[in-house]
């Protein structure tokens, strides 16, 4: 029977998938709103596919010459990533699917990692260029994008950490992702030196960034000295490739996958979706804000003109209300929030109450000015047009008051609808909080959840 933790993990995973599916299928963006965010929208669709296929993305980072590609090849078991003696062999982010299936022998189950297969869960290994290569700005941007998408980060070093590596590791930690630090090429050090470097890394260099459980040692492509006999009959020593020493890293990855793979994928998907959604909402609000202001000014001018030209008090008030309701309905359509005429009238009433002083002053001024305007209108004919000047003056004053009121109502409505355009309780933040709340202390995500909550709060 599944444990409570497993059931909760599955519920969180399904909730994340449903939330991301709703976001992707209900974006409702114009071409203007999509412009410049096409890559982010495409990544949302990719992440939805990953959720549906249960893909865990692992990205390897590090400086040039640290053996990132060799390490990933050792994990896969085949030379699928480009390696070479020159620095900077990896030019773009490469990836390969590494399927993970569960099999059993005599009733005992175990995890089997293969390149092909139909396992329910998959790992996608991603190789990145060196963080300190030439054209660093482009590479840094690539690293940032890949880190934002990855569920787990492997930071590869090949000895004591340099200052540049420490800065890079600190920057990657800001992505809010779980990190495993891999001390690679341990075969190049005597046992005593290897342990001394490991302890210095663990106890001094990264003590504030990573826990000891997040540091592993490996030798992706070890070289061993082998005695050989030369063609001339003499004997010598030659360096030859030996079996990769990556079992500890494999077990660590498979343990994470088995214990919390779904939580990692779901959490990362929601964090990325939250960031992209905020960008989309901000873009949508900026564009729609300009359109909303145009609608508001159009309503202001219409209401002011109608009030100025209409000589009857009751019709003044009725026409003003009709224009305000029409404005609210137009704004609701702009912000994709369905609203009936009755609902618009109710919202107008609430806004009028909340605006208090403006609405009351408009009502009193309109009543007074409309009465005076009606009187002057009648007097104009009786005085042979002498009252036309005062009539126009009163009409313009009344129009100004009505315009100010309509502008205030439009701005309040715009703010109300704009806030309603964001996700509600089922949005990505709610899913993230649910995932974080369900983690136990052994989880690799647990140590960074306070930081994630802090980031969510800062953006919320």
Secondary structure as the mmCIF struct_conf table of DSSP 4:
data_model
#
loop_
_struct_conf.conf_type_id
_struct_conf.id
_struct_conf.beg_label_comp_id
_struct_conf.beg_label_asym_id
_struct_conf.beg_label_seq_id
_struct_conf.end_label_comp_id
_struct_conf.end_label_asym_id
_struct_conf.end_label_seq_id
HELX_RH_AL_P HELX_RH_AL_P1 UNK A 4 UNK A 25
TURN_TY1_P TURN_TY1_P1 UNK A 26 UNK A 26
HELX_RH_AL_P HELX_RH_AL_P2 UNK A 31 UNK A 34
TURN_TY1_P TURN_TY1_P2 UNK A 35 UNK A 36
HELX_RH_AL_P HELX_RH_AL_P3 UNK A 38 UNK A 53
TURN_TY1_P TURN_TY1_P3 UNK A 54 UNK A 54
STRN STRN1 UNK A 55 UNK A 62
TURN_TY1_P TURN_TY1_P4 UNK A 64 UNK A 65
BEND BEND1 UNK A 66 UNK A 66
HELX_RH_AL_P HELX_RH_AL_P4 UNK A 68 UNK A 76
TURN_TY1_P TURN_TY1_P5 UNK A 77 UNK A 77
BEND BEND2 UNK A 78 UNK A 78
BEND BEND3 UNK A 81 UNK A 81
BEND BEND4 UNK A 85 UNK A 86
TURN_TY1_P TURN_TY1_P6 UNK A 87 UNK A 88
BEND BEND5 UNK A 92 UNK A 92
STRN STRN2 UNK A 94 UNK A 105
TURN_TY1_P TURN_TY1_P7 UNK A 106 UNK A 107
STRN STRN3 UNK A 108 UNK A 114
BEND BEND6 UNK A 115 UNK A 116
BEND BEND7 UNK A 120 UNK A 120
STRN STRN4 UNK A 121 UNK A 127
TURN_TY1_P TURN_TY1_P8 UNK A 131 UNK A 132
BEND BEND8 UNK A 133 UNK A 135
HELX_RH_AL_P HELX_RH_AL_P5 UNK A 136 UNK A 149
BEND BEND9 UNK A 151 UNK A 151
STRN STRN5 UNK A 152 UNK A 157
BEND BEND10 UNK A 158 UNK A 160
HELX_LH_PP_P HELX_LH_PP_P1 UNK A 161 UNK A 162
HELX_RH_AL_P HELX_RH_AL_P6 UNK A 163 UNK A 173
TURN_TY1_P TURN_TY1_P9 UNK A 174 UNK A 176
STRN STRN6 UNK A 178 UNK A 183
HELX_RH_3T_P HELX_RH_3T_P1 UNK A 186 UNK A 188
BEND BEND11 UNK A 189 UNK A 189
HELX_RH_AL_P HELX_RH_AL_P7 UNK A 191 UNK A 200
HELX_RH_PI_P HELX_RH_PI_P1 UNK A 201 UNK A 205
BEND BEND12 UNK A 206 UNK A 206
TURN_TY1_P TURN_TY1_P10 UNK A 207 UNK A 209
HELX_RH_3T_P HELX_RH_3T_P2 UNK A 212 UNK A 214
STRN STRN7 UNK A 215 UNK A 217
STRN STRN8 UNK A 219 UNK A 219
TURN_TY1_P TURN_TY1_P11 UNK A 220 UNK A 221
STRN STRN9 UNK A 223 UNK A 229
TURN_TY1_P TURN_TY1_P12 UNK A 231 UNK A 232
BEND BEND13 UNK A 233 UNK A 233
STRN STRN10 UNK A 235 UNK A 241
STRN STRN11 UNK A 245 UNK A 245
HELX_RH_AL_P HELX_RH_AL_P8 UNK A 247 UNK A 309
HELX_RH_AL_P HELX_RH_AL_P9 UNK A 313 UNK A 334
TURN_TY1_P TURN_TY1_P13 UNK A 335 UNK A 336
HELX_RH_AL_P HELX_RH_AL_P10 UNK A 341 UNK A 355
TURN_TY1_P TURN_TY1_P14 UNK A 356 UNK A 356
HELX_RH_AL_P HELX_RH_AL_P11 UNK A 357 UNK A 382
TURN_TY1_P TURN_TY1_P15 UNK A 383 UNK A 387
HELX_RH_AL_P HELX_RH_AL_P12 UNK A 388 UNK A 420
TURN_TY1_P TURN_TY1_P16 UNK A 421 UNK A 421
BEND BEND14 UNK A 422 UNK A 422
TURN_TY1_P TURN_TY1_P17 UNK A 425 UNK A 426
BEND BEND15 UNK A 427 UNK A 427
HELX_RH_AL_P HELX_RH_AL_P13 UNK A 428 UNK A 437
TURN_TY1_P TURN_TY1_P18 UNK A 438 UNK A 438
TURN_TY1_P TURN_TY1_P19 UNK A 441 UNK A 442
TURN_TY1_P TURN_TY1_P20 UNK A 444 UNK A 445
HELX_RH_3T_P HELX_RH_3T_P3 UNK A 446 UNK A 448
HELX_RH_AL_P HELX_RH_AL_P14 UNK A 449 UNK A 459
#
